[in-house]
Amino acid sequence: MFSAKIRTLDRKGTDSVKWDFVRDPSNCFSLKLSSAIDSKKEILPMWVADMDFECPEKVIEALSKRIQHGIYGYTYAASSYYESVSNWMWKRHGWKINPNDITITPGVVPALKIAVKTFAGHGEKVIIQPPVYHPFFSAAECNRASLELNCLINHGETYAMDFEGFEHIVRNRDVKLFILCNPHNPVGRVWSREELLKIGEICLKYGVIVVSDEIHSDLIYSWSRHTPFASISKEFADISITCTAASKTFNLAGLYTSNIIIPNPKLKELFDNVLSSSGANEVNIFGLIATEAAYRHGESWLKELMSYIESNYLYIEAFVKNNMPKIKLFKPEGTYLLWIDMSALELSRSEINNLLLDKAGLGLDEGLAFGNEGVGFLRLNMATSMKNIKEAMDRLLKAFGS
C-alpha cells in the first residue's frame, strides 16, 4: 500500500509537453504521430522524462507562500539556498561540497552547452558514450566541437564502458572534454566506484575535463548505489564539472533551476564567465524556492517515490517475462526510465513505430534518438500511476504479443 504522499494527477489541459503536446497538431513531431492525432486515437504518453506525481507538499506550500506576496522581482540565491544543496549532497551521497563551488544555471542542458563552449568550443574534441541522452550530441554540435563516440558495450543483460576504446580515442585524438552520464540515460546504469576510478584515471592521465551529468543521481533503486564522480578524490574533483538538479527528483523541471558544482576555482571562473556572457546566469525565483524546500523537506517523499517506481518496474518485468519473452528489458539501476530491446522481434524501425502508434496507441521514445546504437530499442517512462503502467503493458501486448 503506497502512502498518500505519492499522488498522481491528471495533467491534460495544463500545456504539458508529455500529455498535451501529442494532442496539438501544430506541435506534431512526426507525420506518423500526426496521423494518429488526426484519427482521434488516444495516445498514452510514456516518453518525456518528467513525472505524473504531485510535488512534495512542502514544496507546494513554500511556492504558495511566496506567490501570496504578490511581487516577483529580480531575486538572488540566499546563503540558505546554497547550504540546502550542500547539505543534500552530503546527506544523500556522502559528498562534502563547498557552497561556493555551486553555480546556478537554467537547466543541465544549458550547462552542458556552456561547458562545451568554454572548454572545447573552438573545434576541439568532445567524447560521449552512446546510446546516450540526445542533447549530448547537440551540445557539441552547436558549439562546433568535434564529436568522438566511445560506444557502450551491450552485454545482453547490461551495458559496460569500453575502457580500452576510450583510452585509444583520448590518447590519439587530443580529446579535451568527456561528458559522462551517471546514472546513464537511457540504459539505466549507475556506474560503480571501480568503473568511475578507471575512467577517471584515464582522464587524469591525458588532461581531459569531465562533465558529469548526475541529474538522475537521487533516483536510485534499492539494488544499487550512486557515487558522484567528483567525490572519489581531490584529483577527480579538480577536473570535474558536476551537473545536478532537484528537477528530476522532485518533478520541478518546468522551474528551470540546476546546480553545477565546480570545485576547481580556475575552471569555475572560466565557466561562470562564459555563462554570464551568454546571458544565462539569471535565476528563477520559484526554482530557488522549490529546490530549497525540496532539499530541506523532501527526503521521506523521495523514499516513497522510489518504492512506487520500483513497484512499477517489477510489474513490467514480470508482465513482459510472462507474456512477451522476446522483448528484453535492461534492469535499471537508476532513473525512472526503462530501456527496452525489441530486436528479437525482427521488425524494422517503421514497423515498430507503426505498431506502437496504430495498434498500441503508445507514445514512447524511439531508440534512434539516443544514437545509432539505439536502433531497435525503445525508452519508456515509468514515473506514472500503476494504472497507466498496467494499461501500457496491455497495449504493448496487443501490438507485440503474437
MORA-V996417 format. One record per run of one state. SS is the DSSP state (hx for helix, st for strand, lp for the rest). FROM is the first residue (numbers start at 1). TO is the last residue. If there is no record, write none. Layout:
SS_FROM_TO, SS_FROM_TO
This chain:
lp_1_7, st_8_8, lp_9_20, hx_21_23, lp_24_24, hx_25_27, lp_28_30, hx_31_38, lp_39_43, st_44_45, lp_46_52, st_53_53, lp_54_56, hx_57_69, lp_70_78, hx_79_93, lp_94_98, hx_99_101, st_102_105, lp_106_107, hx_108_120, lp_121_124, st_125_128, lp_129_134, hx_135_141, lp_142_145, st_146_149, lp_150_152, st_153_154, lp_155_158, st_159_160, lp_161_162, hx_163_173, lp_174_174, st_175_181, lp_182_192, hx_193_206, lp_207_208, st_209_213, lp_214_219, st_220_220, lp_221_228, hx_229_231, lp_232_233, hx_234_238, lp_239_239, st_240_244, lp_245_246, hx_247_250, lp_251_252, hx_253_255, lp_256_257, st_258_261, lp_262_264, hx_265_277, lp_278_284, hx_285_297, lp_298_298, hx_299_323, lp_324_327, st_328_330, lp_331_333, st_334_334, lp_335_336, st_337_341, lp_342_342, hx_343_345, lp_346_348, hx_349_360, lp_361_361, st_362_363, lp_364_364, st_365_366, hx_367_370, lp_371_371, hx_372_374, lp_375_376, st_377_381, lp_382_385, hx_386_400, lp_401_402
